Amino acid sequence: MRVALLVNKDNVERYTPPGTIPADWELFHLGNDSPPDVDKLIATNAEAVLVDPILPFTAAMIKGLPQLKLIHSQGVAYNLIDLEAARKAGVYVCNCAGVNAPAVAEQAILLMLALLRRFGEYEKMVYAARQIEAKNACFKNGLTELASCHVGIIGLGATGRELAKRLQAFGCKVSYYSRREVPGCGLPRIPLDEIYRQCDIISLHVPVTAETTGMINDAAFNKMKRGAILINTARGELVDQEALCRALMDGRLGGAGLDTLSPEPVRPDNPVINLPEEVRHKVALSPHIAGITAESFRRSSAVIWDNMKRVSTGQRPLNIVNGL
């Protein structure tokens, strides 16, 4: 089978166990530059493609690969793959659902703690030999423990459930919102407006769809408890970033912990990274690395190559996301 790899080559080689890939398969390492080199991709005449989730995979690419049977996201996200074009061409689109859930849940906790403890701001003060000033500020305005927070999880899929387990270990009150009840989760499901109204911390764990794109906007921020913290380790497209900056600057939002912005790669004109200096302490940023752990890569590698082998032998793959 001919497989085109639009991902980091070192990553594939490091986390694919020896002997996993059949010796007669032909691999084409094209890298994960954005945008992809379409001509090089089409020249592979690939039957399967592995693609970095932040790279677009278009109808033109699908049309240019007449032997294509499978497009596989290297991660969980697949919103940049043209699902309808793939479906019409009879090409499976699959993802690695759930493989990075524990890692992303840990990152969400990290961002919560960083904001509650004002970690970035006070770290800079210590580096500037202003340790006592920082400490006295904490004596005056005591820091908040995570255990005292009511955390609302929007989207109780694999990552949301992993996060809930960790939050409960901290002693948090945890509620969730999803379109459907999650049986046996042991958590109260409350309306979305009540998540906004009640919760001290709101954490996003939903995919990007027409319904969820820009769901956290001015209207949502206006419904939130004043001083609430927003955590986004899902996708940047969920949040209206101009609205986010307005909410931070006028004090409606107490903080934002963001592992992802939109678009990616982040551009110099992104409003979040251009916030005024006096507001930046309210934001904790990480470079979309929540799911990038060795353990996640090992789990995703197993899913990817199992699905590739299934398709190569005419079997139906797992984790199909385009309705075939």
Secondary structure, DSSP 8 states (H G I E B T S, - for coil): -EEEEES-HHHHHHHS-TT-S-TT-EEEE----SS--HHHHHHTT-SEEEE-TTS-B-HHHHHT-TT--EEEESSS--TTB-HHHHHHTT-EEE--TTTTHHHHHHHHHHHHHHHHTTHHHHHHHHHTT-HHHHHHHHHHS----GGG-EEEEE--SHHHHHHHHHHHHHT-EEEEE-SS--TT--S-B--HHHHHHH-SEEEE-----TTTTT-BSHHHHHHS-TTEEEEE-S-GGGB-HHHHHHHHHTTSEEEEEES--SSSS--TT-TGGG--TTTGGGEEE--S-TT--HHHHHHHHHHHHHHHHHHHTT---SSB-S--
